[in-house]
Amino acid sequence: VDESSMTGESDHVEVNSNQNPFLFSGTKVADGYAQMLVTSVGMNTTWGEMMSSISQDNSEQTPLQARLNKLTSSIGKLGLAVAFLVLVVLLIRYFTGNTQDENGNREFIAGQTTGDDIINSVVGIIAAAVTIVVVAIPEGLPLAVTLTLAYSMKKMMADQAMVRKLSACETMGSATTICTDKTGTLTMNQMKVTKFWVGQDSVAENTYSSVSKFVLDLIQDAVALNTTGSVYRPSSGSEYEFSGSPTEKAILSWAVSQLNIDMEETKKSCE
C-alpha cells in the first residue's frame, strides 16, 4: 500500500491480516488483492482526523500581525495625545482672545461675543481635534499588508509552490534555514521509461512508427494483460491517473503517452 499521501514515505507498506490489518482512507493499493471491511468513513477516519486538525481555525496571531497591532496601538495613543493637546491649546488661544477671524478681528471678546458664535467656534475646534484622531489611526495598514501577502502568494504559485494560507507567505519570508529529509522530497518520486529496445536496436522517443505494427500490438497486449496496475481518467480533458507499483506505473504511463494504448479496449479484445 502506498501511504505517501499521509506519511510522506515513498516506501510501500505491507498490509496483512496479522500484524498490520488496517487500510487508511486516502492511500492507494500498489500491488495485491484483498477483501476490505469498512469500519469508519468521513471525518472518523485517520485521514479525516488529520484533515480536521489541519483545517482548524488557529486564532493565534502571526509575528507580523502582533507587531502591526502594537504599531497601530502606539500610533492611536500618540494621535489621541496630540489631538487632546491641540484641543487644549486651541481652546486656550480662543478664550484668551489670541485668535482672529477672516477680517482680522478677535474672535472672542468677553461680554461681547454671542453664545452662538462661541458654540460654533468650540465645535470647530473639537472637529479639528477629532480629525487628527481619525487621520492618525492607520485603518488602511491591515489592508495593505493583506494585499502584499496576496501578491507574494501569487508569485509563489508561479514557482509551483501552493500556499493555503496568506500567513504562510510571512513565515516563508522569515525562514532562514530549510531542512529536508530525503530525495523524495526534492523530486517527483516517479519512475519513468527512458529507453525502449526492440531486439538490439534502440528506438528513439516519438519514432515508434518505424517499428512493425505487429510488434507494437504485441507490446500493447503484454502491457495491458501482464499488470496488476490500472489506468483511470476522470474526464476526457483531465490527465490520466496510474496505480500500481512504481515500475508498473512507469510502464503504463509510457504505454499510454507513447503507444496510445487503450487499456479497456485492449483487455476486451483479448478476452
ChimeraX attribute file (.defattr): number of C-alpha atoms within 10 A of each C-alpha:
attribute: neighborCount
match mode: 1-to-1
recipient: residues
	/A:1	18
	/A:2	24
	/A:3	20
	/A:4	15
	/A:5	12
	/A:6	14
	/A:7	9
	/A:8	11
	/A:9	14
	/A:10	16
	/A:11	10
	/A:12	16
	/A:13	14
	/A:14	14
	/A:15	15
	/A:16	11
	/A:17	8
	/A:18	7
	/A:19	8
	/A:20	10
	/A:21	10
	/A:22	14
	/A:23	17
	/A:24	14
	/A:25	16
	/A:26	14
	/A:27	15
	/A:28	16
	/A:29	19
	/A:30	22
	/A:31	18
	/A:32	12
	/A:33	8
	/A:34	9
	/A:35	4
	/A:36	9
	/A:37	7
	/A:38	8
	/A:39	8
	/A:40	12
	/A:41	11
	/A:42	10
	/A:43	12
	/A:44	12
	/A:45	15
	/A:46	17
	/A:47	18
	/A:48	16
	/A:49	13
	/A:50	13
	/A:51	12
	/A:52	13
	/A:53	10
	/A:54	10
	/A:55	10
	/A:56	8
	/A:57	8
	/A:58	7
	/A:59	6
	/A:60	8
	/A:61	11
	/A:62	13
	/A:63	13
	/A:64	13
	/A:65	15
	/A:66	12
	/A:67	12
	/A:68	15
	/A:69	15
	/A:70	12
	/A:71	13
	/A:72	18
	/A:73	14
	/A:74	13
	/A:75	16
	/A:76	18
	/A:77	15
	/A:78	15
	/A:79	21
	/A:80	19
	/A:81	14
	/A:82	16
	/A:83	21
	/A:84	17
	/A:85	13
	/A:86	17
	/A:87	18
	/A:88	15
	/A:89	12
	/A:90	20
	/A:91	16
	/A:92	13
	/A:93	13
	/A:94	20
	/A:95	15
	/A:96	14
	/A:97	14
	/A:98	12
	/A:99	16
	/A:100	13
	/A:101	9
	/A:102	7
	/A:103	7
	/A:104	8
	/A:105	11
	/A:106	15
	/A:107	19
	/A:108	21
	/A:109	13
	/A:110	9
	/A:111	6
	/A:112	7
	/A:113	12
	/A:114	11
	/A:115	9
	/A:116	9
	/A:117	12
	/A:118	15
	/A:119	11
	/A:120	11
	/A:121	17
	/A:122	17
	/A:123	12
	/A:124	12
	/A:125	19
	/A:126	19
	/A:127	13
	/A:128	15
	/A:129	21
	/A:130	17
	/A:131	13
	/A:132	18
	/A:133	20
	/A:134	14
	/A:135	11
	/A:136	18
	/A:137	18
	/A:138	14
	/A:139	11
	/A:140	8
	/A:141	13
	/A:142	14
	/A:143	11
	/A:144	11
	/A:145	14
	/A:146	13
	/A:147	13
	/A:148	15
	/A:149	18
	/A:150	17
	/A:151	14
	/A:152	18
	/A:153	22
	/A:154	16
	/A:155	12
	/A:156	14
	/A:157	12
	/A:158	10
	/A:159	9
	/A:160	9
	/A:161	11
	/A:162	11
	/A:163	15
	/A:164	10
	/A:165	11
	/A:166	16
	/A:167	19
	/A:168	15
	/A:169	20
	/A:170	18
	/A:171	12
	/A:172	11
	/A:173	10
	/A:174	10
	/A:175	9
	/A:176	6
	/A:177	7
	/A:178	6
	/A:179	5
	/A:180	9
	/A:181	7
	/A:182	9
	/A:183	10
	/A:184	13
	/A:185	12
	/A:186	9
	/A:187	8
	/A:188	8
	/A:189	11
	/A:190	11
	/A:191	14
	/A:192	15
	/A:193	13
	/A:194	9
	/A:195	9
	/A:196	13
	/A:197	9
	/A:198	10
	/A:199	6
	/A:200	6
	/A:201	8
	/A:202	10
	/A:203	15
	/A:204	12
	/A:205	10
	/A:206	10
	/A:207	9
	/A:208	14
	/A:209	10
	/A:210	9
	/A:211	11
	/A:212	10
	/A:213	11
	/A:214	9
	/A:215	11
	/A:216	16
	/A:217	14
	/A:218	12
	/A:219	15
	/A:220	21
	/A:221	17
	/A:222	12
	/A:223	18
	/A:224	24
	/A:225	14
	/A:226	9
	/A:227	15
	/A:228	15
	/A:229	22
	/A:230	16
	/A:231	17
	/A:232	11
	/A:233	11
	/A:234	9
	/A:235	8
	/A:236	7
	/A:237	7
	/A:238	8
	/A:239	10
	/A:240	14
	/A:241	13
	/A:242	19
	/A:243	19
	/A:244	21
	/A:245	20
	/A:246	20
	/A:247	14
	/A:248	22
	/A:249	24
	/A:250	18
	/A:251	19
	/A:252	28
	/A:253	21
	/A:254	17
	/A:255	19
	/A:256	15
	/A:257	11
	/A:258	13
	/A:259	17
	/A:260	11
	/A:261	21
	/A:262	13
	/A:263	19
	/A:264	11
	/A:265	10
	/A:266	17
	/A:267	13
	/A:268	8
	/A:269	8
	/A:270	9
	/A:271	5
